C-alpha cells in the first residue's frame, strides 16, 4: 500500500468513527478531538505494521490526518504528532498510550467491518474520560 492509499484508509476510518458516534467534527470539543486523534494514531500504527512502512511514513500519515480531518495547523499537527509518538511509551503518558492501543484494536474492527464494536470501543473511551473531567 502506498502512503496516499494509507491516508485514504485513515480518512475513511475517521469518517466511520464520526458516523458511528453520530456527530460531526464541528460538534466535538477539544478533548474529544484529542481522544479521537490519539485513537486514530493507533490505526496509523496498525497500518504501518501491516504494510511494513517506515517510521517516517507513520509521522507523515499522522501529520496529514491531523491537518486534513482535525483542522490542526501544520505546527499544531507536528507538536501533537510528537506527543503521540512519545506516548507510545506507557511511562510517558499512560492514558494516551491506552487510547492508542484501543485504536490499534479499532483498526482491526474497521478492517473486519465490525462498525458496531468500533463504535462501542471509541464510545467507552470518551465516556470514561468525560466522566473524569
C-alpha positions, 0 to 999 in steps of 0.5 A: 500500500502506498502512503496516499492509499494509507491516508485514504484508509485513515480518512475513511476510518475517521469518517466511520468513527464520526458516523458511528458516534453520530456527530460531526467534527464541528460538534466535538470539543477539544478533548474529544478531538484529542481522544479521537486523534490519539485513537486514530494514531493507533490505526496509523500504527496498525497500518504501518505494521501491516504494510511494513512502512517506515517510521517516517511514513507513520509521522507523515500519515499522522501529520496529514490526518491531523491537518486534513480531518482535525483542522490542526495547523501544520505546527499544531499537527507536528507538536501533537504528532510528537506527543503521540509518538512519545506516548507510545511509551506507557511511562510517558503518558499512560492514558494516551498510550491506552487510547492508542492501543484501543485504536490499534484494536479499532483498526482491526474492527474497521478492517473486519467491518465490525462498525458496531464494536468500533463504535462501542470501543471509541464510545467507552473511551470518551465516556470514561474520560468525560466522566473524569473531567 
